[in-house]
Amino acid sequence: MSDSAAVRRPRAPLWQKALPWAITAVCFYFMWRRIAGTAARNGQDVSAYMRQVLDAVSWGPWLALMIPYSLLYLVIDTAVVWRAINWFNTPVRYREVLPIRASAYIISILNEQVGKGAIALYMNRRHGIPGWEIGSSMLFIMVCEIYSLLAWATFGWFMARDALPREFDLIPWLALAGAIAFAAMTAFFAGKLRVGAALRDRAIFRAFRQASPWHYLGIVAIRAPSILIAVGVYTAAAHLFGIEVSLRQMLGYVPVVFFGAAFPTPMRAVAITLWVHLFSSHAGEASIFGFVQHNFFVFFNAAIGLCFLRRAYRELFDSEASPMTPSRQVPPT
């Protein structure tokens, strides 16, 4: 058997491939029913109603909100990656991380975690960091992002639980389970649990062995401004779509919607559906609002990545032409 055959991943079962599309279909059917109902109450058909919604949006001011927001998100997102690499791998400059973090957004259109894999490959080739060790830092960031989403979603649930679907009453229970899992995880990687020593010592978990609870909190704190900025941006953007909502209401809604966006569905269908539920009296406006907010953000970030792609490509292959000496590892602070 060839090496490529030996390492070939097994195909995912059909149900696993179909599930995201099935959830998406259900979400869009729900939105269609809400939009059709609102159009009928206004005495219009759906196409006329949606054209009216689109014509009423102030697209220029909306772009003036979303473009700086996307750029600020890149700055914060890069800071997260830069900080983790400096903690667990090697000293690098922020400006060295920025091009590859931006370029990885192109791949993230399909899969955010594959985008992080591209960052790991770049840092491995550019700075000589062993692949499993830089992969460990990316995995650490992913875990921190999950806990960040869960923490903010819990806060949002307490702020807006009366307006949310009853299914979201599961959030505080997920938060409790997450807290228990976090305590067990940190105890395990600190060696306080006398089980799984071989698993704990694997290179892919290097960052977790080095990390203290303060490192987790640090990543969550660095990312926090992106959520708070999003609350302000989404509040102002909703007004441009003709949706009246207060900053306090949006402080409850945005974290929960972002949590919903983590579901594996095309076009962030779960998140878009949540906006339609939250603003049911503005079903058309909310559907367009949810669709363009999430998908503009994804595709504009990829466009930013295209601006940096040539530089990242040049730095990567220039370093392959003259390989760098592996950087000295630094202990966590």
N, C-alpha and C positions, 0 to 999 in steps of 0.2 A: 504494500500500500504506500502511495506517495505521501510525502510530508503534508502537502496541501490537503489531501483527503483525510489524513489523520487528525488535522486540527479543524476541519470543517465543522461549523456549528450545525446542530440538528435544526431542521426546519420547524418553525413555530406551528403549533396546531391551528387548524382552520378557524376554530372558535376564537382563538386569541387574536388573529388578524381581523376577524369580523366584528369583534366586540366594540372597538372604538367607533366604527362606522355605524353600528346599530344604535349606540348611544347618541351619535350625531343625528341620525335620522329621527329618533324620538324627540330630540331637542328642537329640531327644525319644524317638526309637525306641531309641537306645542306652540312655537312662535307663530306659525301660520294660523293656527286657530285663534290666538289672541289678536293678531293683526287683522284677520278677516272680521272678527267680532267688532273691533273698534271702528273699522272702515264702514261696516254696516250701520253702526249707531250714528255715524256721521253722514249717512246717506250716499256713500261712495263705494265704487268697487276698489279692490285692493291695489291695482296698478295706479289709479288716480290718486288714491290716498298716499301711497308711497312716493309718488312724484311730488306731491305737495310737501311732504316731509323733507325730501332732499332739497327742494327749492328754497325752503325756509332756513336751512342751515347756513350760518356765517362761516364759510370755509376758510377765508383768509385769516381771521382771528384764531380759528381752530388750529390751523397750521402753525401760527405764531406761538401757540401754546405747546403743541406736540413736538416740534423740532427741538427746542431747547430742553424739553423734558427727556427726550431720547438721548441727547448729548450728555445731560447730567447723569442719566442712568449709566451710560458707558463709563463715565469718570468714577462713579461709586463701585460699579461692578469690577472695574480694573483694580481698584483699591483692595477689594476683597481678595482677588487672586494674588496680587502683589504681596499683601500682608501674610497670607498663608505660606507662600513660597519662601519668604524671608524668615518666617518662624521655623519651618520644618525642613528646608532644603538648603538654600544658599542665598547669600545677599545678591539681590538684583535691583536694578533701578526701575522706578515706576514707568519711565518712558520706554523701557525695553519690553514691558509686559503689555502696554497699551495696543500696539499693532496686532499682536496675535489674539488678544482678547476681543478686539473689534472684528478681526477677520473670522474668528470662530462663530460669529453671529450668522454667517452665511450658512454654515453647516447646521446651526441651531434651528433653522427653519424646519428641518426635518426632525431633529432630535437634539435637545439641549445637552444631554449627557455625552453624545458623540462630539459635540462642540468642545466640551471639556477634555475629551480624549485628544482632540487636535492640539489643544494647549499643552497637554502632557507630552505629546510627541515633539512639539516645537522646543519645549524647555529641555527635553532629553538631548536633542541634537544640537541645540544652540549653546547650552551650558554644561553638557556632559552629566546631567543629573540622571542617575539610574532610573530606568523607566518605571519600575514598580514603586519607587520612592516618590517620584513626582505624581504618579497615579494615586498614591495614598493621599497626597495633599488635595488633589481634585475630589477624591471620594470624601474627604473631610469637609470640603466646602459644600458638597451635595447634601451631606447629613445636616450641616448647619442651616442650609437653605430650607430643608424640610421643617426643622424646628422653628425657624423664623416664620415661615408661613403658618405653621400651627399656632404659634404664640399670638401672632397678629389676628388670625382668624378667631381665636378664642376671645380676644379683646373685642373684635368686631361683633361677635355673637352676643356678648354681654351688652354692647351698645345698641344693637338693632334686632334683638331676637324676636320681638313681636312682629316685625315685618318680614322675617325670613320664613321659607318653607319649613315645615315641621321636621323634615329630614335632617336639617342642620342642627337640631337639638343633640345630634350625635357629637358635635364638635367638642364640648367640654369633656365628654367621656374619652374622646381621642386624645385630648390634651392630658388627661390623667394617665392614660395608658402610655403616652409619650414620655411623661415625667418618670414613670416607673422604669420604662425601658432605658431612659437616659441614665438613671442612677445605676442600673445594672450594667450598662455598657461602660461607663466610666470606671466602675469598680473592677470590671473584667480586665480592661486594658491597663489599669494601675496594678494588676497582679494581686488584687485582694480576694479574688475568687480562685480557689485552687483547682480549677478545671480549665481545659482547653489551652494549655501552655503552647502546644505546637501551632494552633491556629493563631493565637495572640502574637506569636513571634514572626509571623509571615511579613514579608516586606510591604505588602499592600496595606498593612495596618500600622506602618511605622509612625505616621502622623498621629494616630489615635493613642499610641503608646506614649508619645511625647507630650500630648496635649493635656492641659489641666482644664477644669471647668471654665476658667477665665479665658482660655483661648476660644472656646465655643461662644461664650458671651461676647468676646471681642468681635468675631465675625458677624454675629447677629446685630451688634451695635453699629458696625460700619455700614451694614446694609439698611439699617432703620431709616436714614434720611430719604432713601428712595421711596419707601412706603408713604412717609409723611408728605413728600413732594407730590406723589401721585394723588393723594387725597385732595390737595388744593387744585391740581391740574384737572382732575376728573370733575370736581365741583364746577369749575369755570367752564369746562367743555360741555357739561350737561346743560348749563344755561344757554349755550350757543345752539343746542339742539332743541331748545324750547321746553326743557324739563326743569321744573322748579325743585331744587333740593338744597338743603342747608349744608354747611361745612360739617356740622356735628353729625348729621345723618350719613354723609359720605364717609366720615371717619369710621362708622360702623359697617357700611356697605363694602367699601373698597377691599379691606383685608379678606372678607369672606368671598368676594368675587375672585380675587387673586388665588385664593385657596381652591375655588372651583375650577379655575383655569389650569390647575395642575393635573386635572383628569386627562387621560390620554385620548383626546378627541380632536379631529381635524378642525381647523378654524376656531378653536377655543369655544366650541359649541355650548358647553355647559355654562361657561361664564356669560356668554351672550344671552342665554336663556334666563339666567338669574336677573339680568337687568330688566328683561321684559316682565318678569314676575314682580320685581320691586317697584316698577313704574307701570303697572298694568293699565292705568288710565291713559298712558302715552305709549301704547304698544309699538306703534310704528317708529316713533322717535327713539324709543329704547332699543329696538332691534338694530336700527342703523347705528346708533351710538355705540352699542356693544361691539358690533361687527367691525366698525372702522377703528375704534379705540385699540382693540387688541391686535388686529391684523396690520394696521399702519405701524404700530410699535414694532412688531416682528419684522416686517419687510423694510422699514426705514432703518432699523438697526443693521439689517443685512446690507443695505445700501452704504451705510457708514463703513461697514466691514470691507466693502469693495474699494473704498478710498485707501484703506491701509493694506490691502492684499498684496500689492506689488512690493511694498516695503518688507512685509513679513516674509514673502517668498524669497526676496533677495537676501535678507539676513539669514534665512534658513539655509539656503544653498551656498551662500558665501562661506558660512561656517562649516559646511560639509567639505568644501574645497580645502579649507585649512582648519581642521578640527581643533576645538578648544580643549584645553586641559580640564578635566572634571574639576568643578569648583569644590572648595573645602566646605564640608557640611557644618552647619551652625546649630548649636543647641537651642531649644526653645527658650524664650524669655518668660 
